[in-house]
Amino acid sequence: MALKKELDFHRATDNFAMINRLVVGTVLVYLQSEDPIAAERFYQNVSDTMGGSLGGTEEAGIVEDLLLAYNDGDEEKAREVLNRPYVRYMDNCFAKIAKGLNIPGGMGGGGKSVAGIQTVEELAAGVTSKAQIDDDLDDGLL
């Protein structure tokens, strides 16, 4: 609920930079909750209500590429999107969600064992549980 209120506030003040940032963050929250349909509906709804002002922006490209990769189970493409500087340097809560996001059909959390990159097991041990995320969301994100 808090994200929706913040989004509405920024709509009223025409703060498009913050609206776009919140759109990316909210899509990440929906994907973390394993609900890509709600993520797509949310993105489409915001795009429609803003008269397509998201189209052509960096944020629109990130969301569209991420949703496509997520729905296709293309973890490599999803990781490429999630490792873009824009996503990595978002608010801490969104950056954490992006880092631990599980891509269905992918190897889960990166799956690479190159030095300095976590293995699937290491990521699984450090990823916040869905219940904890739900608790955090109840405490003010949505």
N, C-alpha and C positions, 0 to 999 in steps of 0.2 A: 504494500500500500504506500510506503514511503517513496518508492521510486516513481509511482504514478503521480503522487502529489508534487514531487520535485519536477517531473516532466511537465505537468500542467502549469506550474509556476513559471518555468522557463518559456513555455509557449506564450503565456500572457505577456512576457517581457521581450518576446522575439529574440531570445538568446540562443541562436541556432547552433553555436559551437557546443554549448552544454546539452542541448537537445540531442545532437548527434552523438555525443559522448555517452549520454544516458541510454540511447537506443542500443549502442554496441554493448554496454554493460548489461542491460536487461535481456538482450538476446543470449549473452553468456549465462546469465542466471537460469533462463529457460532450458538451455542446452545442458547445464549442469544437473538440472532436475530431470533430464532425459525426456524432454517434451519439445521436440523440434517443430511439431505442428503449431503449438502455442507460440513458439519463437517466430515462425513464419507469419502467423496471423498478426502478431504484435507489430512486426516490421512492416507488413503490408498496410495495417491500419494507420500507423504513424505516417507512413509515406503518403497515403491517401489524404489524411487530414491536414497534412502540411503542403498539399498541392504539388507533391513531387520534389520538394526542395532538398530532399536527401539524395536524389539521383545525381550521379556524377561526382559526389564527394568521396573523400578517402574512406569515410565511415561506411558509406553505402557499399563501396567495393569490398570492404572487410566483411560486412554482414553477409552480403550476397555470396562471396567466395566461401565463407565459413559454413553457411547453410548448405551450399552445394556439396562441399567436401563432407560435411557431417552426414547428409542424406545418402551420399554415395559410399560412405564408409571408407573414404580416402584419407587415411590418417596422415600420410606424408603431406598432402596438400593442406589439410587442416592445421598441422604443426607449422607449416610455412606461414599460414595466415596468423596463427596465434603467436608466432615469434616476431611478427612485424613490430617495429619500435612503438607504433601507436598503441598497440595492445599491451606490450610489455611495460610501458610507462603510464598505464591508466592508474586510477585509484587502486590502492593496495588490495582491497577486497576483490575487485574485478580481475586484477593481474593474477591473484592466487587461483581464482576460478579458472582462468585461461590456462594456467600452468598445469593444473590437475585435471583438465577436462578429458573425459573418456570418449573416444570416438567409436561408436558401434561399428563392428566389422574391421576395425583396425586392431593393432596389437596392444592398445591400452596404454596411454600415458607416455608414448614415445617409443618404448621397447628397444632402445639402442643401448649398447654396452660400451660405447667408445669412452675413453677416459674423460671424466668430467661430466658425463651425461648419465643420468640415473637409469637404472634398469627398471623393468616393469615391476619387479618385486619391491624395489626401493620406493618407487612412486606409490605403489599400493599401500605400503606401510605409512607413508607420510600424507596421503590424501585424506582430507576431512571426510568423515562418513556423511551419507545422505541425511541421516537424522540430525547430525550436527549442523549441516547447512540449513536444514529446515528450521532448526532452533534459531540460527543466526538470522534467517529471513524473518522469522516471527518477531525478532527483537529490533526490527527497524528497516530492513532493506526493502521489503515489499509491503 
